[in-house]
Amino acid sequence: MRVITLAGSPRFPSRSTALLSVCQRALEARGVEVIPWNIHNFQPEDLLYARFDSPALTALKADLALAEGLIVATPIYKASFSGALKTLLDLLPERALEHKVVLPLASGGSVAHMLAVDYALKPVLNALKAQEVLHGVFASDTQITHYDRQPELDALLSERIDEALETFWQALHRRHQPYAQAV
């Protein structure tokens, strides 16, 4: 089983990227192959000038085609997800997430931004024809410490991430069941 992680923060390291690191370790412990992608894998000019044939974009599309799932993480700025991530998502083909299970994650300065996952990020993921976009996890900045080294999550956030990963894991497995068994 293969999963892509996509860090949409223009900063590195970042709290949202730390969430992906925690998820990657947990999934790898379950035997999942995790391929990390970061907005920094792309040349800024390729994103700004919409170079659909850029080598990094071609490689991401190839990795997505072979993956069963995607975990995408972003900081929330001014009640929306990162513009760099939006620019990248705009370059993906319309059905780039077809047959994929997607788990959105976000971090922000206050819980006042919590709904940005539902009202800003999820519609874009759905527009890319994700098979299933799961309930996302929002983390306030105070819940993630040492993100520049070995990230630590507070107990409540850690529990929510664990629950989200279990749901993600189950959704990935449902995807592999024949239709007759799922009914």
C-alpha positions as CSV (number, residue, x, y, z in Angstrom):
1,M,0.0,0.0,0.0
2,R,1.3,3.4,-1.0
3,V,0.4,6.8,0.5
4,I,1.6,10.3,-0.6
5,T,2.1,13.0,2.0
6,L,2.0,16.6,0.7
7,A,3.2,19.5,2.8
8,G,1.8,22.7,1.6
9,S,3.6,25.1,3.9
10,P,5.9,27.7,2.4
11,R,8.0,27.4,5.6
12,F,10.2,24.5,6.4
13,P,10.2,23.2,9.1
14,S,6.6,24.0,10.0
15,R,3.9,22.8,12.3
16,S,1.8,21.4,9.4
17,T,4.8,19.5,8.1
18,A,5.4,18.1,11.6
19,L,1.9,16.6,11.5
20,L,2.8,14.8,8.4
21,S,6.0,13.5,10.0
22,V,3.9,12.0,12.8
23,C,1.5,10.4,10.3
24,Q,4.4,9.0,8.2
25,R,6.0,7.3,11.2
26,A,2.6,5.8,12.3
27,L,1.8,4.5,8.8
28,E,5.3,3.1,8.1
29,A,4.9,1.2,11.4
30,R,1.9,-0.5,9.8
31,G,3.9,-1.4,6.7
32,V,2.6,1.4,4.4
33,E,5.0,2.9,1.9
34,V,4.9,6.6,2.4
35,I,6.3,9.0,-0.2
36,P,6.7,12.5,1.2
37,W,6.2,15.5,-1.1
38,N,6.7,19.1,-0.1
39,I,5.9,22.4,-1.8
40,H,9.7,23.0,-1.8
41,N,10.1,20.1,-4.3
42,F,8.8,22.5,-6.9
43,Q,10.6,25.4,-8.6
44,P,8.7,28.6,-7.7
45,E,8.7,29.6,-11.4
46,D,7.1,26.3,-12.3
47,L,4.2,27.0,-9.9
48,L,3.9,30.7,-10.7
49,Y,4.0,30.3,-14.5
50,A,1.8,27.2,-14.5
51,R,4.4,24.9,-16.1
52,F,2.3,21.8,-16.5
53,D,5.3,19.9,-17.9
54,S,7.7,20.7,-15.1
55,P,9.8,17.6,-14.0
56,A,8.6,17.8,-10.4
57,L,4.9,18.0,-11.3
58,T,5.3,15.1,-13.7
59,A,6.9,13.1,-10.9
60,L,4.2,14.0,-8.4
61,K,1.5,13.0,-10.9
62,A,3.3,9.6,-11.5
63,D,3.5,9.0,-7.7
64,L,-0.2,10.0,-7.2
65,A,-1.2,7.6,-10.0
66,L,0.4,4.7,-8.0
67,A,-0.9,5.7,-4.6
68,E,-4.0,4.6,-2.8
69,G,-4.1,7.6,-0.5
70,L,-3.0,11.2,0.1
71,I,-2.5,13.1,3.4
72,V,-2.2,16.8,2.7
73,A,-1.2,19.3,5.4
74,T,-1.3,23.1,5.3
75,P,-1.0,26.1,7.5
76,I,-4.1,28.3,7.6
77,Y,-3.5,31.9,6.7
78,K,-6.2,34.5,6.7
79,A,-9.0,31.8,6.9
80,S,-7.7,29.7,4.0
81,F,-5.0,27.2,3.2
82,S,-1.6,28.1,1.8
83,G,-1.6,29.9,-1.5
84,A,1.5,27.8,-2.6
85,L,-0.5,24.6,-2.0
86,K,-3.5,26.1,-4.0
87,T,-1.2,26.9,-6.9
88,L,0.2,23.3,-6.9
89,L,-3.3,21.8,-6.7
90,D,-4.4,24.0,-9.6
91,L,-1.7,22.4,-11.8
92,L,-2.9,18.8,-11.1
93,P,-5.3,17.2,-13.7
94,E,-9.0,17.3,-12.9
95,R,-9.0,13.6,-11.9
96,A,-5.7,13.5,-10.1
97,L,-7.2,12.2,-6.9
98,E,-9.7,9.8,-8.5
99,H,-9.8,6.5,-6.5
100,K,-7.8,8.1,-3.7
101,V,-8.6,8.4,0.0
102,V,-7.6,11.8,1.3
103,L,-6.9,13.0,4.8
104,P,-6.6,16.8,5.2
105,L,-4.6,18.3,8.1
106,A,-4.1,21.9,9.0
107,S,-2.5,24.0,11.6
108,G,-3.1,27.6,12.6
109,G,-2.8,30.2,15.2
110,S,-6.2,29.8,16.7
111,V,-9.2,27.5,16.6
112,A,-11.1,30.3,14.8
113,H,-9.5,29.0,11.6
114,M,-10.7,25.4,12.2
115,L,-13.5,25.6,9.5
116,A,-11.0,26.5,6.8
117,V,-10.4,22.8,6.3
118,D,-14.1,22.2,5.5
119,Y,-14.8,25.4,3.6
120,A,-11.6,26.0,1.7
121,L,-9.5,22.9,1.4
122,K,-12.0,20.1,1.1
123,P,-13.9,21.6,-1.9
124,V,-10.6,21.7,-3.9
125,L,-9.8,18.1,-3.0
126,N,-13.3,17.1,-4.1
127,A,-12.9,19.0,-7.3
128,L,-9.9,16.8,-8.0
129,K,-12.3,13.9,-7.8
130,A,-11.0,12.3,-4.6
131,Q,-12.9,9.0,-3.9
132,E,-13.3,9.9,-0.2
133,V,-12.2,13.0,1.6
134,L,-12.1,12.2,5.3
135,H,-12.9,14.4,8.3
136,G,-9.8,16.6,8.7
137,V,-7.8,17.4,11.7
138,F,-7.1,21.0,12.7
139,A,-4.3,21.7,15.2
140,S,-3.7,25.0,16.9
141,D,-0.1,26.1,17.0
142,T,0.1,25.6,20.7
143,Q,-0.6,21.9,20.3
144,I,2.6,21.2,18.4
145,T,6.0,21.8,20.0
146,H,9.5,21.1,18.8
147,Y,8.3,21.0,15.2
148,D,11.8,22.0,14.1
149,R,13.3,18.9,15.6
150,Q,11.3,15.9,16.9
151,P,7.7,17.1,16.9
152,E,5.6,16.6,20.0
153,L,1.8,16.8,19.9
154,D,-0.2,17.5,23.0
155,A,-2.3,14.6,24.3
156,L,-5.6,15.7,22.7
157,L,-4.1,16.4,19.3
158,S,-2.2,13.1,19.4
159,E,-5.4,11.2,20.1
160,R,-7.2,13.0,17.3
161,I,-4.4,12.2,14.8
162,D,-4.4,8.6,15.9
163,E,-8.2,8.4,15.3
164,A,-7.9,10.1,11.9
165,L,-5.1,7.7,10.9
166,E,-7.2,4.7,12.0
167,T,-10.1,6.0,9.9
168,F,-7.7,6.6,7.0
169,W,-6.3,3.1,7.4
170,Q,-9.8,1.6,7.3
171,A,-10.8,3.6,4.3
172,L,-7.7,2.4,2.4
173,H,-8.6,-1.2,3.2
174,R,-12.2,-0.7,2.2
175,R,-10.9,0.5,-1.2
176,H,-9.4,-2.9,-1.8
177,Q,-12.4,-5.0,-0.9
178,P,-14.4,-6.3,-3.9
179,Y,-17.8,-4.7,-4.2
180,A,-19.7,-7.9,-3.2
181,Q,-17.8,-8.1,0.1
182,A,-18.4,-4.4,0.9
183,V,-22.2,-4.7,0.6
